[in-house]
Amino acid sequence: MQKRKLGNSNLEVSAIGLGCMGMSFSYVPFPEKKDMIALIQAAVEKGVNFFDTAEVYGPYTNEELVGEALAPFRNEVVIATKFGFNIQDGKMAGVNSHPDNIKKAVEGSLKRLNVDVIDLLYQHRVDPNVPIEDVAGMVKDLIQQGKVKHFGLSEAGAKTIRRAHAVQPVTALQSEYSLWTKDPEVEILPTLEELGIGFVPFSPLGKGFLTGKMNTYTKFDSSDFRSTLPRFTTEALNANSALVDLLGVIAKNKNATTAQIALAWLLAQKPWIVPIPGTTKLNRLEENIGAAFIELTSDDLKEINEAASKIKIQGERYPESILKMTGL
């Protein structure tokens, strides 16, 4: 697996990472823990060295899973985790990036991950009640104490990124980016390029939509959080299927899958972009890794971009209730 550096930092990671959230959060029913440990370890053996988790995934159980799975490979891998929410009665309860809460979160993450230092620590969501300078300052202290190596932000706007970066250099921004969520192209990507910050797209396969395995008749169990998302209504799935059809045409020509083309498109945008598709299945893991070996020519990219620009994506990313709770 080829490696990429996140911006101007010395943090080098595999071109495709592994998002571990779905192994114990959001996508019910969850697989057996032993199976997910085996999957994570298989990813390492196949060249993946970049793993993403968070305090709130579970809460807590995802970090424990990742820590246990990666214990034999600690010196070979990069583990990213996140702080920034209140957790009450085992549930996410609004944002909280008060410095005391950051300290508490980091101590907990270190124990659950069973590590001496966190490789990459993200603020999970911007807290409008805490100046970003205070957040960056706290992380800077933690870096000086040897508890954290690199600072990241998630879903932050350009002004917030600049303010944080002025206090403590930001290594990476993690936000949603894919062919059906292209918002970062307007302001975020130019800002990251200017400041030398890497970009880690989450949901690079549109929460499964860009795999081509869904259609108008796809139904989600009420325990699957996609059942609450505007983009996964029957009407939206039908309208947005044109994007999958486009990927399918390119995939056929490349002897690849639609998911691989979607990931290869992301990799082709900038050399400092590292997507973190999540999966609980070995065949999907292998498929995602295969995207790193697909080359899209300038003509391929032009064809995809021109066709995609004519497709109007229907449905918001999240319902209003989630937007308010997470600060989006």
C-alpha positions in Angstrom: 0.0 0.0 0.0 1.4 3.4 -0.9 1.8 6.0 1.8 0.7 9.6 2.0 1.7 12.5 4.3 -1.0 14.5 5.9 -0.2 18.0 4.8 3.2 19.4 5.8 3.4 17.2 8.9 5.6 14.2 9.2 2.6 12.0 9.8 2.7 9.4 7.1 -0.2 7.0 6.7 -1.6 4.4 4.3 -3.4 6.0 1.3 -6.6 4.3 2.5 -7.4 4.2 6.2 -10.0 2.2 8.1 -13.0 3.9 9.8 -13.9 1.7 12.8 -17.1 3.5 13.9 -19.6 1.1 12.4 -18.1 -1.9 14.2 -19.8 -0.8 17.4 -21.8 2.3 16.7 -24.6 3.5 14.4 -25.0 0.5 12.2 -27.0 -2.0 14.2 -26.7 -5.0 14.6 -23.0 -5.0 15.5 -20.8 -7.9 14.6 -19.0 -10.1 17.1 -16.0 -8.3 18.8 -13.7 -11.2 17.9 -14.6 -10.9 14.2 -13.9 -7.1 14.2 -10.5 -7.7 16.0 -9.7 -10.2 13.2 -10.8 -7.6 10.5 -8.7 -4.8 12.0 -5.7 -7.1 12.2 -6.3 -8.3 8.6 -6.2 -4.6 7.5 -2.8 -4.2 9.1 -1.5 -7.3 7.3 -2.8 -5.9 4.0 -1.0 -2.6 4.4 -3.5 -0.3 6.2 -1.8 1.5 9.1 -4.3 4.4 9.8 -7.3 3.6 12.1 -10.0 6.0 13.1 -12.1 5.8 16.3 -13.6 8.2 18.9 -14.6 8.4 22.5 -18.3 8.7 21.7 -18.4 5.7 19.4 -20.2 3.3 21.7 -19.6 5.3 23.8 -16.1 4.0 24.8 -16.5 0.5 23.3 -15.0 1.3 20.0 -11.8 2.6 21.4 -11.5 -0.5 23.6 -12.0 -2.7 20.4 -9.4 -0.7 18.4 -6.9 -0.7 21.3 -7.2 -4.5 21.8 -7.0 -5.3 18.1 -3.9 -3.1 17.4 -1.9 -3.9 20.6 0.4 -6.3 18.7 1.1 -3.7 16.1 1.4 -0.5 18.2 4.6 0.7 16.6 3.4 0.0 13.1 0.1 1.9 13.1 -1.4 5.4 13.5 -4.5 5.6 15.7 -6.7 8.7 15.5 -9.4 9.4 18.1 -11.7 12.3 19.0 -13.0 14.3 22.0 -15.7 17.0 22.2 -19.0 15.6 23.5 -20.7 15.3 26.8 -21.6 11.7 27.5 -24.5 11.1 29.8 -26.2 7.8 30.7 -24.2 6.1 27.9 -25.3 8.5 25.2 -24.0 11.6 23.3 -25.4 14.7 25.0 -24.3 17.8 23.1 -20.8 19.2 22.4 -18.3 20.0 25.1 -14.8 21.1 24.4 -14.1 22.8 27.7 -10.4 22.3 28.5 -11.2 20.2 31.6 -13.4 17.9 29.5 -10.6 17.5 26.9 -8.1 16.5 29.6 -10.6 14.0 31.0 -11.4 12.6 27.5 -7.7 12.1 26.6 -7.0 10.3 29.9 -9.9 8.0 29.2 -8.8 7.4 25.6 -5.3 6.6 26.5 -6.5 3.9 28.9 -9.1 2.4 26.5 -6.7 2.4 23.6 -4.0 1.0 25.9 -1.4 3.5 24.5 1.1 5.9 26.0 0.4 8.6 23.4 -2.4 9.4 21.0 -1.1 9.7 17.4 -3.8 12.1 16.1 -6.4 13.8 18.4 -9.4 15.5 16.7 -11.9 17.9 18.1 -15.0 15.9 17.1 -17.2 18.9 16.5 -16.6 22.6 17.0 -18.0 23.9 20.4 -19.6 27.3 19.9 -19.3 27.9 23.7 -15.5 27.5 23.9 -13.1 29.6 21.9 -11.2 27.5 19.4 -8.0 29.1 20.7 -8.7 27.6 24.2 -9.2 24.2 22.6 -6.0 24.4 20.5 -4.1 25.7 23.6 -5.2 22.7 25.6 -4.2 20.2 22.9 -0.8 22.1 22.6 -0.3 21.5 26.4 -1.1 17.8 25.9 1.4 17.6 23.0 4.0 19.2 25.2 3.2 16.7 28.0 3.8 13.8 25.5 0.2 12.5 25.6 -0.7 13.6 22.0 1.4 13.8 18.9 -0.8 15.6 16.4 -3.9 17.9 16.5 -6.9 17.6 14.2 -10.3 19.2 13.7 -13.5 17.7 12.3 -16.2 19.5 10.3 -14.7 22.9 11.1 -15.0 25.9 8.9 -12.2 27.8 7.3 -12.1 30.6 9.8 -12.0 28.2 12.7 -9.2 26.2 11.1 -7.1 29.3 10.7 -7.7 30.4 14.3 -6.8 27.0 15.7 -3.8 26.6 13.4 -2.3 29.9 14.7 -2.2 28.5 18.2 -1.2 24.8 17.5 -0.5 23.6 14.0 -3.4 21.5 12.7 -2.2 18.2 11.1 -5.5 17.1 9.6 -9.1 18.0 9.1 -11.7 15.3 9.0 -15.0 16.1 7.3 -17.4 14.4 5.0 -16.3 14.5 1.3 -17.3 12.4 -1.6 -18.9 12.7 -5.0 -22.2 13.3 -3.4 -20.9 15.7 -0.7 -18.6 18.1 -2.4 -19.1 21.2 -0.1 -15.4 21.2 1.0 -14.2 22.1 -2.5 -15.5 25.7 -2.2 -13.5 27.0 0.8 -12.1 24.1 2.8 -9.7 22.5 0.3 -8.0 25.8 -0.7 -7.6 26.7 3.0 -6.0 23.3 3.8 -3.7 23.6 0.8 -2.6 27.1 1.8 -1.9 26.0 5.4 -0.4 22.6 4.6 -3.0 20.6 6.4 -4.0 17.1 5.4 -7.6 16.1 4.7 -9.3 12.9 5.9 -12.7 12.4 4.3 -15.2 10.3 6.3 -18.1 8.7 4.6 -16.1 8.6 1.4 -18.7 6.1 0.0 -21.7 8.1 1.1 -22.6 5.9 4.0 -22.7 3.0 1.6 -24.7 4.6 -1.1 -21.8 5.0 -3.6 -21.1 1.2 -3.4 -24.0 0.7 -5.8 -25.6 -1.8 -3.5 -28.7 0.3 -2.8 -31.7 1.2 -4.8 -35.2 2.7 -4.5 -36.4 -0.4 -2.7 -33.7 -0.4 -0.1 -35.2 -0.3 3.4 -33.3 0.5 6.6 -34.1 -1.0 10.0 -35.2 1.7 12.5 -32.0 1.0 14.5 -29.9 1.9 11.5 -29.2 5.6 11.7 -29.5 6.0 7.9 -33.2 5.5 8.4 -33.3 9.0 9.9 -31.2 10.7 7.1 -33.0 12.8 4.4 -30.7 11.4 1.7 -31.9 7.9 2.3 -35.6 8.4 1.8 -37.0 6.4 -1.2 -37.4 9.6 -3.2 -33.8 10.7 -2.6 -32.3 7.3 -3.3 -34.2 7.3 -6.6 -33.0 10.8 -7.5 -29.4 10.2 -6.5 -29.0 6.9 -8.3 -27.8 8.8 -11.4 -24.5 9.3 -9.6 -24.1 5.6 -9.0 -24.9 4.9 -12.6 -22.2 7.3 -13.7 -19.6 5.5 -11.4 -20.8 2.2 -12.8 -19.9 3.2 -16.3 -16.4 4.2 -15.4 -16.0 1.1 -13.2 -16.8 -1.2 -16.1 -14.2 0.4 -18.2 -11.6 0.1 -15.5 -12.6 -3.5 -14.5 -13.3 -2.1 -11.0 -16.3 -1.6 -8.7 -18.3 1.6 -8.2 -16.9 1.9 -4.7 -13.4 1.7 -6.0 -14.0 4.4 -8.5 -15.5 6.7 -5.8 -12.4 6.2 -3.6 -10.0 6.5 -6.5 -11.7 9.8 -7.4 -11.0 11.1 -3.9 -7.4 10.0 -4.0 -6.9 11.8 -7.3 -8.1 15.2 -6.0 -5.0 15.9 -3.8 -2.0 13.9 -2.7 -2.7 14.8 0.9 -6.2 13.4 1.0 -6.6 10.1 2.9 -10.2 8.6 2.9 -11.2 6.3 5.8 -14.0 4.1 4.5 -15.6 1.9 7.2 -16.6 -1.7 6.8 -17.3 -4.8 8.9 -16.6 -7.3 6.0 -13.3 -8.6 4.8 -14.3 -8.6 1.1 -15.3 -4.9 1.4 -12.0 -4.2 3.1 -10.1 -5.8 0.3 -12.2 -4.0 -2.3 -11.6 -0.6 -0.6 -7.8 -1.2 -0.4 -7.9 -2.1 -4.1 -9.0 1.5 -4.9 -5.4 2.7 -4.1 -4.1 0.9 -7.1 -6.6 2.3 -9.6 -5.4 5.2 -11.7 -7.9 7.6 -13.1 -6.6 9.6 -16.1 -7.3 13.3 -16.5 -9.9 12.3 -19.1 -11.5 10.0 -16.6 -11.7 12.7 -14.0 -13.0 15.2 -16.5 -15.8 12.8 -17.5 -16.7 12.1 -13.9 -16.7 15.8 -12.9 -18.6 17.0 -15.9 -21.3 14.4 -15.5 -21.5 14.8 -11.7 -21.9 18.5 -12.0 -25.2 17.9 -13.9 -26.6 15.7 -11.1 -28.4 17.6 -8.3 -28.1 15.6 -5.1 -31.4 15.4 -3.3 -31.7 15.5 0.5 -29.7 17.1 3.3 -26.8 15.1 5.0 -28.5 15.1 8.4 -31.9 16.0 9.9 -32.3 19.3 11.7 -32.2 17.6 15.2 -28.7 16.2 14.6 -27.4 19.5 13.0 -28.4 21.3 16.2 -26.9 18.8 18.6 -23.6 18.4 16.9 -23.1 22.0 15.9 -23.3 21.4 12.2 
